[in-house]
Amino acid sequence: MNESKPAVRLHRYPDKRSLTEAASRLFVDAAASAIAERGRFSVALAGGSTPRDLYARLAEKDLAASVQWTRVNVFFGDERCVPATHADSNFKMAAEALLWHVPVPPVNQFRIRGEDPNVEGAASEYEKKLKAFFAPEPLPRFDLVLLGLGPDGHTASLFPGIPALRETKRWAVPVIGPKPPPQRITLTFPVLSGARKVAFLVAGEDKRDALARLLAPTGDVSVTPARGVVPTNGEIEVLVDAAASPTP
């Protein structure tokens, strides 16, 4: 399915460290703006090494002091179906890098229960959490959604060719990915596209081809799923290091 892509703001940085610093400022500014306007900040976190660097930077004293963490509400774009103590858990990674170091109340941390053997039930439970938090909105309206980009063009756990790419009604669904652990639960395009701001964090030469496809004027969502994130009333920011940056 060929889809056009809305305009994105592309930000190039000389290295991953500079990208991380810029992403941390984006997070701090988005939090301050949301809290000033609505009294709370809702963010969907991503897994992966580049987001982990961001979380670790946010936990450092200078930036941690810049965020009203008690008003931050943390969600996850996807999760591997493993216990929260497992090395592959996105929640564990975010907790170790950030959540254990800043005063986000436990009640404000909404994790996906990847350890639940009933994956359909776990996905439905997460959708209920989203509906309760964002009510009466017809779809979640995250202030910020952080996303990575795989070399194959996937984002969250929306992989090329899977049926979840065509999901229009459910907010969270179980999927089977091509990499271990294969069983995942992911938010769907309608949820990700409802955000006020989407930020893709892309680092490494192995992401260059996928990023070029993401940024192209047209392309196939089934080949490059990240193209399916199309904010209906929001912005897309793409932060990229020199290694991943496509040739101008």
N, C-alpha and C positions, 0 to 999 in steps of 0.2 A: 504494500500500500504506500504510494508516494504521497508525501505530505510536504507542504511549504512550511518554512520555519519563521517565526516572528523575529524581529531584530533583537540581537543580544548585545550586551556590552562586554567586549573582550578586553581583558586586562593582562598584559604580558609582563613577566618579571624575570630577572636574570637567573634566578635560582629558586630552589624549593624554599629556602629560608625566607627570602623576600616575599614569596607567595604566601607563606604561613603568616608572616607579619601583617600583610594586607588583609588576609582573611580574618585575622583576629580583630582588626579595626572595624571591618565590616560587621562582624558579630556584635561588638560593643556598641556601635552606632545603631544597629537595628534594634538591639535590646532597649537602649535609651529612648529611641523614638517610640517604640511600641508601648513602653511603660508610661511615658509621658502622655500618650494619646488615649490608651485604653486600660492602663493600670496593671498590665501583665504582658509577658513576652512568651510566645509559644514557638518552639523551634523543633524541627525534626532533624535528628542527627544521622550522620552516615557512618558506615564502617570504612576501614582501609587505613593505609599508612599516612596519607596526606591529611585526612581529617584527624587522625591521632596526634599528629604534630600540632595541629590547630588547638586541640583540646588541652594539650600539655602547655601550650603558650598561654591560653586563657587562664590556666590555673596558677600562673606565675603572679607574684604579689602585685606588681604594678597594674596589670590588667584585671586581675580578680577584684581589685578594689574599685574598678570602674563600672561594675555591673551590680545591680540590685538583685542578687541571686534568689532572694526569698520570693521574688515576683516572676521568676523564670519557670516555665513549664517545659519539661524535656520529653520528647517523643522520639521514636526511631522510624526511619524510613523502611528498614527491613531487619530481619534477624535470622540467624542460622538456627536450625532446630536442634539445639544443644542446651544443656543446663547453663544457668547464668554464671556458674563458676568455671565453665569450660574455656579453654584458650581461644576457641573460635567464636565465642560470644561477642557480638557487637556491644551489648550492654556492659560486659566485663571490661572490654577495652575502654569504653567511655568512662566507666566508673573509676578505673585505675588512673586514667589520664586526667580526668577533670572532676567528676561528681564527688569523689571522696575528699576533694581538696577545697570545695566551695560550698557555701551553705544553701544548696538547693534542698528544700524540704522533701523528705521521702514521698509525701503525698503528691508532690509535683513531678515525680519521676514516673513516667508511664512506659514501662517496658513491655515488650512482646514476650509471652511465656513460651519460649522456644523449647523448653523441656517437656511440654505437654504432649503426650503421645497422640492425642486427638488434635491433629494439626488444623482440621476444619474448625473445631471448637475454639482453638486458640486464636485463629484469625477472626472468628465471629466475636469473641470476647474483646479483642482489640478494637474492632469496629464499634462495639458498644461503648467502650471508653471514649473513643473519639466523638461519638454522637453526644454523649453526656457532657463532655467538656465544651464542645462547640455549639451546642444547642442555643438558640433555635435556628442556626444557620443550616441551609440544606446540604452544604458540603463544608468540610474543614477549611478554615482560613488561617493557615499557619502564617506567622509573621516572617519566618525564615525557614526554608528547606535547604539543608546542605546535602549535596550529592557528589558522588565520585563518578568516574567514567572508566569502564573497563576497556582493555585493548580490543575486545569484540564489540564494543559499542553499548554494552549494558549499563544500566544505572539502577540503584537500589538492588533488588533481585529480579528485575525485569530483563530477561535474557532474550537474545534473538530467537524468533520463531515460536515462542511459547504461547499457549492460549491466553494467558493473563494480559497479553498486549492488547487484546480485544475487549477486555472487561470494561464495562461502562457503568455498572450499578454498584458492585461491591467495593468497599473501601480497603479491605485487606484480604489477601488470598494466599493460600499455600501454593508453592511452586516447586518444581524440580529443576535445579541448576546443573550446569555442566561440570562444576568443580566441587570437590568435597569441602564441607558436608553438603550433599546435594539438596536435601530438604530444607526449604526456606519458607518464610512468611514475609510478604512484601506489601507495602501500600501500592495502590493502583494509580494509573494516570489521572483520573478525575481528582483524586486527593492531592497528589503532588502539584497538579496544575492549578489548584485553588489558592496557592500561596501568594502572599503579597510580594515576596522576593524569593527567588531560587538562585542558589549559588553553586555552580559546578567548580570543584577544585580538581585541577588536572595537572599532574606532574609526571615526567618520565618520557623518554623517547618512545617507549612501547605504546604510548597513548596517542601518538601524533596522527596516525591514519584515522583512528576513531574520532578524534577531535575535528579533523578536517571534514569528516562526514557529518558530524553534528552541526558544524557551522555552515555547511553548504546550503544554498538557497532552497534546494529540494532534495528529497531522499526518501528512502524506504524505512519506515519505523520497524518493520519486522527484521531488517538487517542491522539497523542502528537504533535500538530502543530508546536511547536518550533523547531522540528527536520527538518522542511522544509526550515529553514534558513541555506543555504549551500553556503558560499562565494566561487565564482568561481575563484577569484584571490585576496583573502584577508585572514584575520585571525579572529578566534572566541576566545574571552576571556570570561570566566565565573567567575564572582566574587561572592562569596557565604559566608554567615556567618555560624557560628557553628550550629545554630538551623536548617538551611536548608541543611547542608552538609550531603550527604549520607555516610553510613559506608564504609570506604575504602575497 
